[in-house]
Amino acid sequence: MERREEQLGAAGAGAAPALDFTVENVEKALHQLYYDPNIENKNLAQKWLMQAQVSPQAWHFSWQLLQPDKVPEIQYFGASALHIKISRYWSDIPTDQYESLKAQLFTQITRFASGSKIVLTRLCVALASLALSMMPDAWPCAVADMVRLFQAEDSPVDSQGRCLALLELLTVLPEEFQTSRLPQYRKGLVRTSLAVECGAVFPLLEQLLQQPSSPSCVRQKVLKCFSSWVQLEVPLQDCEALIQAAFAALQDSELFDSSVEAIVNAISQPDAQRYVNTLLRLIPLVLGLQEQLRQAVQNGDMETSHGICRIAVALGENHSRALLDQVEHWQSFLALVNMIMFCTGIPGHYPVNETTSSLTLTFWYTLQDDILSFEAEKQAVYQQVYRPVYFQLVDVLLHKAQFPPDEEYGFWSSDEKEQFRIYRVDISDTLMYVYEMLGAELLSNLYDKLGRLLTSSEEPYSWQHTEALLYGFQSIAETIDVNYSDVVPGLIGLIPRISISNVQLADTVMFTIGALSEWLADHPVMINNVLPLVLHALGNPELSVSSVSTLKKICRECKYDLPPYAANIVAVSQDVLMKQIHKTSQCMWLMQALGFLLSALQVEEILKNLHSLISPYIQQLEKLAEEIPNPSNKLAIVHILGLLSNLFTTLDVSHHEDDHEGPELRKLPVPQGPNPVVVVLQQVFQLIQKVLSKWLNDAQVVEAVCAIFEKSVKTLLDDFAPMVPQLCEMLGRMYSTIPQASALDLTRQLVHIFAHEPAHFPPIEALFLLATSVTLTLFQQGPRDHPDIVDSFMQLLAQALKRKPDLFQCERLDVKAVFQCAVLALKFPEAPTVKASCGFFTELLPRCGEIESVGKVVQEDGRMLLIAVLEAIGGQASRSLMDCFADILFALNKHCFSLLSVWIKEALQPPGFPSARLSPEQKDTFSQQILRERVNKRRVKEMVKEFTLLCRGLHGTDYTADY
């Protein structure tokens, strides 16, 4: 043994620095790791131990740490070190040492069969790793040998201990295979070999599970072992006997969980659907569990009901198509479907009294998809059978979606309430999906039930029942076009009859009205039926989200029918805003709603409403502008600016032309006079400047000011024109005093919309030149602290090139400095900044021929750009950015080919550039590939990805799998 240890220690001796990895030092480090109260000492010990595990000395100390006189923690570390050496450094082990290493591991496993279980498991994992590395050539019958060796009668360990050790080894073998780092070709060979070796495992497992003398611990281990092996995609028919035995074991409470796991894993393997006859034989076994399921539900045994449900769902969900195909067996499959229906409707409230029903929801999607995928004739037959089932499902789901009684719900924790909310969303999604199967009849069904409930005088109805039915309507109306439904008018008529005594019910009423807002736009006569309810709810802070979002939807969809109600809506909204009933985000939504509403009024009416709506805030802002800046008045300023900006986001008095879309979007002229938003902005412009003068240092306030104008520009487009000169002047002053990214973003917006207009070009050009000059100065001072400004600056430059290249022909623009700064930005660690810089270059390089200054700079400094790109590809930039750098290479090749062909050869000449891992041949191949590809950008991206992997030493490794 000593000789073998020396040889194994010598193998790969250069793999780690020769630290003092002795048995004594390892034991000291382990003691420090487990018992030292100082966290830094623990971390140091852990780091040192990780180095020890991979060192050559690990072959020496591992075996010594397994000695019987050591404590389990130390023995465990020794076994783990052996596993790491075998699994990761297999190539270090001389072939003539395989057999003795195997024998020694068998010896240790036999010894620990009656010792520490955690150490036994690690040793089994180590032997499993050895077996996988040797199979199939060096150890052709590995599993059969394991079974034979552990069944030998001459072992000092008792038969139960040997049996459990063997089962542990057989359990970890497939698990180790699933996580092993075997190369792909080896993985296929080993998988085939393991599939053959099932023949040595399954008969043993059947025998142990079925013989009455097997103790419970052995049978449990057998089930876990079976569960592990079926994940190797063993043919279902080969597992059938063991699956049947596992079904029988479900009656034993100690074996229940392990049996469920084994059955579910066996049924769920993708290959199982090929064995239809076996699946058909499993249906009666599953149906046979119904009595046990009913008993479990009756006794409140959630674990048992959950387990049985998992089995039924696994069979139904994974194999519904295969089982539906067996038309002559339709009744047995329908019985399984009804069993799953029982699980969906299991008594009790999720998640407090039951956690089972949620498992079944995906099954109903799968079954519906499979039925609707059949050809017309077969589909018609199954529709006849399953439409009643799906109507029953709707009833069951709406029952499950009901809130519990108020007194019970009050005791639920916030976590339980959140789980219930998510569960209801899942039910809502299922109902929406089921609509495809049941169609308009589903809405009629819900409407009839709601009508009977609200008009019945016989018995008082619970708010929970009403809420659930409305929730069903809302779920469907939110995503399905119900404009042609003949029941919606009746529903709108019923809603005011609902006695709203509860927040949850009121919320659902609001959301249902919101979901029907498009329908209301087509049937404006019905608006007055529901609008008073929404306005009344606005005053209740508990209904904040539902009432405000519903009003916003109505104002957006029905704005041309709302003028008769506008005064009332504005008055109620003003009232709740002044009383500060809603949180900030809802106040912003409310302002957006009012923007939509006002858009449909006459200009005089808009200005009148705007005056009454905004005046209180303007007065407050004037007062705040006089105060010395402090955190509380900053919050108030940002809030008021946010309200204005959200109002202007949606206040749009002109209509888009139908035939214009995208960035060229233009508006029809406003016939009524100046745009109301521009009027208001001009009135408050001086005030905003005053606020800015005191808050220029504060990024949040500057951002809020810029947001007002940016959102107004986006909404108004050409109508914003009167504001352009003064806004350009203000932005210039702002940015000169303290550069902020938000000012550049607004400048970019102005360039995008107005730079092409001759009338607006002078102020925009002046602003662009000023912003460029200030930013270039910032680069001289050190731009690393301002990646956001550099990002916005690069986006501005790209937009200028895209919309108005004339901006780059101005003599006052230092194109050379801009180019050099952009090259510097390519080296920033922040991905968005690098991306924006790449975007700038892909816009700049195509202008080489048409803009003289650009052509000159590229000729002089293009080589510097290429070197920066190659450095990034060589490993200095994130791999996720390689497509952006490939775009620059493609642009260089397409527009500067003669220059690139010289530069790329020169740049790749120095040894070790852009990576020490590259050979001269690889660099030469890359440059030739790039120069050849001037048409297909996708091919260039593939070349760059390939090259960057070579540079990083990752080519052909597991790391490239998802790349």
SENUFI-334978 format. One record per residue (C-alpha): residue in three letters; x, y, z. Coordinates in steps of 0.1 Angstrom, whole numbers, plus 5000, padded with zeros to 4 digits. Last residue first. Layout:
<sites>
ALAXYZ;...
</sites>
This chain:
<sites>
TYR477652994749;ASP475552744768;ALA477952454765;THR481052674764;TYR481952624800;ASP481952244796;THR485252274777;GLY486052264740;HIS487552614738;LEU487852764773;GLY491452864772;ARG490553234774;CYS492053324740;LEU490653004724;LEU487153094737;THR487553454724;PHE488353314689;GLU485253094687;LYS483053384698;VAL484753614674;MET484253364645;GLU480553314654;LYS480053694654;VAL481753724620;ARG479453454606;ARG476353644619;LYS477553964601;ASN477553794567;VAL478754024540;ARG482354124544;GLU483753794556;ARG487253724540;LEU489053974562;ILE487653814594;GLN488653454584;GLN492153564574;SER492653744607;PHE491453434626;THR493553184607;ASP496653404613;LYS495953424650;GLN495453044652;GLU498652984633;PRO500753224655;SER499553014685;LEU497253154711;ARG497253094748;ALA499353404756;SER496353614747;PRO495853934726;PHE498853934721;GLY501253684736;PRO503753714708;PRO503554054689;GLN502154004653;LEU498454024660;ALA498354404657;GLU500454414625;LYS498354154607;ILE495154334619;TRP496354674609;VAL497254594572;SER494054414563;LEU492154674584;LEU493354974563;SER492454814530;PHE489054704543;CYS487955034559;HIS484155024553;LYS483154654553;ASN486054524574;LEU485954804599;ALA482154764602;PHE482454384607;LEU485154434633;ILE482954684651;ASP479954444650;ALA482154164664;PHE482854384694;CYS479154404701;ASP478654034696;MET481453974721;LEU479754154749;SER478453844768;ARG482053724769;SER482854004794;ALA485854224784;GLN489554184789;GLY489853834776;GLY491353844741;ILE488153974726;ALA488554294747;GLU492254324738;LEU491354264701;VAL488754554702;ALA491254784719;ILE493854694693;LEU491354764665;LEU490555104680;MET494255204682;ARG494655094646;GLY491755324636;ASP493655624650;GLU495055804619;GLN492955654592;VAL489855654614;VAL490456024623;LYS490856124586;GLY487655944575;VAL485656104604;SER486956454595;GLU486056404559;ILE482456294565;GLU481056084535;GLY483655814531;CYS484355734568;ARG480555754576;PRO480155374578;LEU482655374607;LEU480655614629;GLU477455424635;THR479155094644;PHE481555294665;PHE478855454685;GLY477155124692;CYS480454984704;SER480555274729;ALA476955204740;LYS477754834746;VAL480854924766;THR478855164788;PRO476154904793;ALA478754644803;GLU480454844830;PRO484154744833;PHE485255034810;LYS487754944783;LEU485455044754;ALA485155384770;LEU488755454762;VAL488155394725;ALA485155634728;CYS487355894744;GLN489855854715;PHE487155904689;VAL485656204706;ALA489156364708;LYS489656304671;VAL486256434662;ASP486956774680;LEU483656944670;ARG484157314664;GLU484557254626;CYS481057114624;GLN480856814601;PHE479856574630;LEU476556754635;ASP475856714598;PRO475456334606;LYS471856424617;ARG469656124627;LYS472055824629;LEU475256014635;ALA473556224662;GLN471955914677;ALA475355744680;LEU476856054697;LEU473956074722;GLN474355694730;MET478055744736;PHE477256044759;SER474655844778;ASP477155564786;VAL479955814794;ILE477555984818;ASP476455654834;PRO480155544837;HIS480955854858;ASP483655774883;ARG485955634856;PRO485755964836;GLY489056104848;GLN489756484846;GLN490556464808;PHE487456264802;LEU485356524821;THR486856784797;LEU485556574768;THR482156564785;VAL481956944787;SER482956984750;THR480456724738;ALA477656874758;LEU478557224744;LEU478757094709;PHE475356914712;LEU473757224728;ALA474957454700;GLU473857204673;ILE470457184690;PRO470057554691;PRO471057594655;PHE469157294641;HIS465757394653;ALA464557594622;PRO466357354598;GLU464357054612;HIS466656744611;ALA467756794646;PHE464156804660;ILE463056444670;HIS466256244676;VAL468356534685;LEU465856644711;GLN465756284725;ARG469556274727;THR469556604746;LEU467056444771;ASP469456154776;LEU472456394780;ALA470556584807;SER469756254825;ALA473456154825;GLN474456454847;PRO477256714842;ILE477256984868;THR477457354858;SER477957294820;TYR475157034820;MET472657264836;ARG473557564815;GLY473357364783;LEU470057204793;MET468557544800;GLU469557684766;CYS468357374748;LEU465057404767;GLN464657764758;PRO465257694721;VAL463057374719;MET459957494737;PRO458057614706;ALA458757274689;PHE456857054714;ASP454057004689;ASP456556824667;LEU456756524691;LEU454056574718;THR454256254736;LYS457956184734;VAL458756554740;SER456556574770;LYS458056254785;GLU461556404780;PHE460556744793;ILE459056624826;ALA461756354829;CYS464556614827;VAL463156784858;ALA462956454877;GLU466456354867;VAL467756694879;VAL465956634912;GLN467356284916;ALA470956384905;ASP471156654932;ASN473956904927;LEU471757124905;TRP469257154933;LYS469157534941;SER469357654905;LEU467157374894;VAL464157494915;LYS464557844899;GLN464757684865;ILE461557494872;LEU459857814883;GLN460957994851;PHE459557714830;VAL456257694848;GLN454157904824;GLN456057774793;LEU455457424805;VAL451657494809;VAL451357644774;VAL453357354760;VAL451157104776;PRO448057284764;ASN449257274727;PRO448757604711;GLY445557654690;GLN442457444683;PRO443457284650;VAL446157064664;PRO448256944635;LEU448356574627;LYS451156404645;ARG454356234633;LEU455955904639;GLU459255864620;PRO460655654649;GLY458055384646;GLU454655424629;HIS452955634603;ASP449955514583;ASP447355574610;GLU448255934615;HIS448555994652;HIS445956204669;SER446556534685;VAL445556634721;ASP448056404740;LEU448056424777;THR449556074785;THR453156144795;PHE452256504804;LEU450356394835;ASN453156154845;SER455756444842;LEU453656674863;LEU453056424890;GLY456856334890;LEU457756704894;ILE455456724924;HIS456956414940;VAL460556514933;ILE459856854949;ALA458156694980;LEU461056444985;LYS463556734982;ASN461556935007;SER462156645033;PRO465856595025;ASN466856965028;PRO467457245004;ILE466957595018;GLU463457715010;GLU462357954983;ALA461857684957;LEU459657494981;LYS457157784982;GLU457057804944;LEU456657424943;GLN453657444967;GLN452057714945;ILE452657504914;TYR451157204931;PRO447957384941;SER447757524906;ILE448057194888;LEU444557054889;SER442557384888;HIS444757514859;LEU444857184841;ASN441057174842;LYS440757524826;LEU443557454801;ILE441857124791;GLU438457294787;GLU439957564765;VAL441757304744;GLN438557104739;LEU438556764757;ALA439756424746;SER443256464759;LEU441956554794;LEU440956204802;PHE444156044790;GLY446156294811;LEU443856234841;ALA444655864840;GLN448355944838;MET447956164869;LEU446155874887;TRP448955644878;MET451555884893;CYS449355914925;GLN449255534926;SER453155514925;THR453355774953;LYS451055604978;HIS447355704978;ILE445155895003;GLN447256215001;LYS444156435009;MET445056664981;LEU445356374957;VAL442056224968;ASP440256564963;GLN441956624929;SER440856284917;VAL437256344928;ALA437156684911;VAL438856564879;ILE436456264876;ASN433356484882;ALA434456744857;ALA435256474831;TYR431956284833;PRO430356434802;PRO433756444785;LEU434156064790;ASP433155914757;TYR436356004738;LYS438455884768;CYS437055534768;GLU440155314765;ARG442655524783;CYS440355684809;ILE438755344816;LYS442155184820;LYS443355464843;LEU440255444864;THR440755064868;SER444455114878;VAL443355374904;SER440555164919;SER442554844921;VAL445854984935;SER444255214961;LEU441454994973;GLU442654995009;PRO443155375007;ASN439455425001;GLY438555754983;LEU439155604949;ALA436455344956;HIS433755614952;LEU435155704918;VAL435155344907;LEU431555274918;PRO430355594902;LEU432055474869;VAL430155144868;ASN426655204854;ASN427655534839;ILE429955364815;MET427055154800;VAL426055394772;PRO429755384761;HIS429355034746;ASP432454994724;ALA434655184749;LEU432954984777;TRP434154654761;GLU437654794761;SER437254874798;LEU435954524807;ALA439154414825;GLY439054744845;ILE435454664856;THR436654324867;PHE439654474886;MET437354704905;VAL434854434914;THR437754214925;ASP439154484948;ALA435654544963;LEU435354174970;GLN438754164987;VAL437954485007;ASN434654355021;SER431054465023;ILE430254534987;SER426554444981;ILE426554354945;ARG423654514926;PRO425954774909;ILE427754474892;LEU424654314878;GLY424054554849;ILE427654534838;LEU427254154840;GLY424054164819;PRO425854384793;VAL428754124794;VAL426553824786;ASP426253864748;SER429953834743;TYR431154014712;ASN433554244729;VAL434853954751;ASP438353954736;ILE440353724759;THR443153844781;GLU441754044810;ALA438153924802;ILE438953564811;SER440553614846;GLN438053894853;PHE435053664847;GLY436553394870;TYR437253664896;LEU433653774894;LEU432653414902;ALA435153394931;GLU433953734946;THR430353624946;HIS431153304964;GLN433353484989;TRP430653744996;SER428453475010;TYR424953444997;PRO421853485019;GLU419253215011;GLU415953224993;SER415853564978;SER417953474948;THR418853764926;LEU422553794933;LEU423353424933;ARG421153334904;GLY422753614883;LEU426253504894;LYS425553144884;ASP424053244851;TYR426953484843;LEU429553204850;ASN427752964827;SER427353224800;LEU431053304802;LEU431952934798;GLU429452894770;ALA431553154751;GLY434452914746;LEU434752584764;MET438152454752;GLU439852794745;TYR438252924777;VAL440252654796;TYR443452864791;MET441953174808;LEU440652954836;THR444152804841;ASP445753154842;SER443253264869;ILE443952944889;ASP447653024888;VAL446853384899;ARG444753244927;TYR447753024938;ILE449953334938;ARG447553514961;PHE447253214984;GLN451053204987;GLU451053574996;LYS448353515022;GLU450353235037;ASP453553445039;SER451553735055;SER450453485082;TRP446853375083;PHE444853455115;GLY442653715099;TYR441753475071;GLU439953255097;GLU437753535111;ASP437053665075;PRO435853315063;PRO438253165037;PHE438753335003;GLN437353144974;ALA439853034947;LYS439252664955;HIS435552704948;LEU436352884915;LEU438752594906;VAL436152324914;ASP433452494894;VAL435852554864;LEU436852184867;GLN433252074865;PHE432952264832;TYR436152094821;VAL434751744829;PRO431551834810;ARG433751934780;TYR435751604783;VAL433651334768;GLN432051524740;GLN435351704733;TYR436951354731;VAL434651244703;ALA434951574685;GLN438751564688;LYS438851214672;GLU436851344642;ALA438751674638;GLU442351544640;PHE443851544675;SER445851844689;LEU442851984708;ILE442751674731;ASP446451694737;ASP446452064745;GLN443552014769;LEU445251734787;THR448451924791;TYR446752244804;TRP444752034829;PHE447851854841;THR449552184848;LEU446952264875;THR447451934894;LEU450252014918;SER448352324931;SER445652104946;THR448051934970;THR449152194995;GLU446152165019;ASN444752315051;VAL446952635052;PRO448152665016;TYR445452635001;HIS442052625019;GLY440452285027;PRO438852005007;ILE440751854977;GLY439252004946;THR442351954924;CYS442951614940;PHE439351504932;MET439951624897;ILE443051404895;MET440851104904;ASN438451214878;VAL441251214852;LEU442250864863;ALA438650744858;LEU438650904824;PHE441850704816;SER440050384826;GLN437050484805;TRP438950574774;HIS440650234771;GLU439350154736;VAL440550494725;GLN444250414733;ASP445550744718;LEU444250924750;LEU446850714769;ALA449850824748;ARG448651184748;SER448051184786;HIS451451034793;ASN453451284814;GLU450551474829;GLY448351174837;LEU451050934851;ALA452851204871;VAL449551354882;ALA448351034898;ILE451650974915;ARG451951324929;CYS448351304941;ILE449250994961;GLY452151174977;HIS450151494986;SER447351285001;THR449851095022;GLU451651415034;MET448451605041;ASP447051355066;GLY443951555076;ASN442151235086;GLN439451265060;VAL441951355033;ALA444151055042;GLN441150825042;ARG440050955008;LEU443650904994;GLN443850545009;GLU440450474992;GLN441750624959;LEU445050424958;GLY443550144936;LEU443150404908;VAL446950424907;LEU447350044905;PRO444550034879;ILE446350294857;LEU449750104859;ARG448649824835;LEU447850094809;LEU451350244813;THR452849894808;ASN450849854776;VAL451850204764;TYR455650144768;ARG456950414744;GLN455550674769;ALA458250574794;ASP461150734774;PRO460651074790;GLN461150944826;SER458151054847;ILE456750704855;ALA459950574871;ASN460650904890;VAL457050924903;ILE457150554914;ALA460550584932;GLU459650914949;VAL456250784960;SER457850464974;SER460550664993;ASP457750875009;PHE455550575019;LEU458250345032;GLU457750425069;SER453950445064;ASP453750095049;GLN450750085026;LEU452850254999;ALA455049944999;ALA452549764976;PHE452950044950;ALA456750004953;ALA456349634946;GLN454349714914;ILE457049964904;LEU459749694910;ALA457949444888;GLU457449714861;CYS460949844860;ASP462149644829;GLN458849744811;LEU459650104818;PRO462950084798;VAL465750234820;GLU466150604814;LEU469150654837;GLN466750824861;VAL465350474869;TRP468550394887;SER468250654915;SER464650574923;PHE465550204925;CYS468350284950;LYS465950494970;LEU463450204970;VAL466049954980;LYS467250185009;GLN463750195023;ARG463549815020;VAL466849775039;CYS465750015067;SER462349835070;PRO463949495076;SER463849235049;SER462348905063;PRO459148935042;GLN461048905009;GLN459549144984;LEU461849444986;LEU465049244989;GLN464149014960;GLU463049294937;LEU466249494945;LEU468449194937;PRO466549124904;PHE466949504896;VAL470749534901;ALA472549274880;GLY470349324849;CYS470649694854;GLU474249634842;VAL473249664806;ALA471850014812;LEU475150094831;SER477250004800;THR475050214777;ARG475450514800;VAL479150454803;LEU479650464765;GLY477450774761;LYS479250954789;ARG482650864773;TYR481751044741;GLN480551354761;PRO483651384782;LEU483051274818;ARG482551554843;SER480251354865;THR476951494879;GLN474551234864;PHE477150954867;GLU477551024904;GLU473850994909;PRO473850664889;LEU476550524912;VAL475250674945;THR472350424949;LEU474450114940;LEU477050214966;GLU474350274993;LEU472649944984;LEU476049764988;ALA476649925022;LEU473049845033;CYS473549475023;ARG476949455040;GLY475549595072;GLN472549355070;SER474849055063;ASP477049125093;VAL480549255087;PRO483649025090;SER483148925053;ASP483548555045;GLU479948515031;ALA480548714999;GLN477448914990;PHE479349234990;LEU481949114964;ARG479248974941;VAL477149284940;MET480149504934;ASP481449274907;ALA478049284889;VAL478149654890;ALA481649684876;CYS481249424848;PRO483649574822;TRP486249734845;ALA489149864823;ASP487049874792;PRO483449974803;MET483950144827;MET487150254844;SER486250624850;LEU482650534860;ALA483950274884;LEU486450514900;SER483650774905;ALA481450504921;LEU484350404944;ALA484650774955;VAL480850804959;CYS480850484981;LEU483650635002;ARG481650955007;THR478550755016;LEU480450545042;VAL481850855058;ILE478350995062;LYS477150665076;SER479850635103;GLY480650275111;SER479249925105;ALA479549945067;PHE482650155074;ARG484949855073;THR483349715041;ILE483650055025;GLN487350075035;THR488149735021;PHE486249804988;LEU488250134985;GLN491549944990;ALA490649694964;LYS489749964938;LEU493050154945;SER494949824941;GLU493149754908;TYR493750094893;GLN497350124902;ASP498749974870;THR496950244850;PRO498950524867;ILE496650784884;ASP497251144873;SER494651114845;TRP491951064871;TYR492551404886;ARG489051544890;SER486951234900;ILE489651024917;LYS491351314935;ILE488051474946;HIS486751134958;LEU489851064978;ALA489751414994;SER486051355004;ALA486951025021;GLY489751195041;PHE487451485050;TYR484851235062;GLN487351055084;ILE488251385101;GLU484651465108;PRO483951105119;VAL486651115147;LYS489950925141;ASP490850605159;PRO489450385131;GLN491950525105;LEU490350715076;LEU492651015081;GLN495550785072;TRP494050695039;SER493551065029;PHE496951175042;HIS499151005015;TRP497051054983;ALA496251404995;GLN499951484993;PRO499551544955;SER497451854964;VAL493751874955;GLN492351824990;ALA495052025006;GLN494152334986;MET490552304998;LEU491852255033;TRP493852585032;LYS490752775020;GLN488652625048;ALA491252695074;LEU491453065063;ASN487653095064;LYS487452935099;ASN490253175111;GLU488353465098;ILE485053345114;ASN486753335149;PRO484753085171;ASP487352805162;TYR485552465166;TYR484752315132;LEU487252495108;GLN489952515134;HIS489652145143;LEU489852075105;ALA492952285102;LYS494652105131;GLU493751765116;VAL495151875082;ASN498351995099;GLU498851655117;VAL498151455085;THR500651655066;PHE499951915039;ASP503052135044;LEU502752335012;ALA504552204981;PRO502752424955;ALA500152224936;ALA499952004905;GLY503651954901;ALA503551624919;GLY501051504892;ALA501851134899;ALA504451134927;GLY501751104953;LEU500050814934;GLN503450644931;GLU504150704968;GLU500750584978;ARG501150264957;ARG504450194974;GLU502950245008;MET500050005000;
</sites>
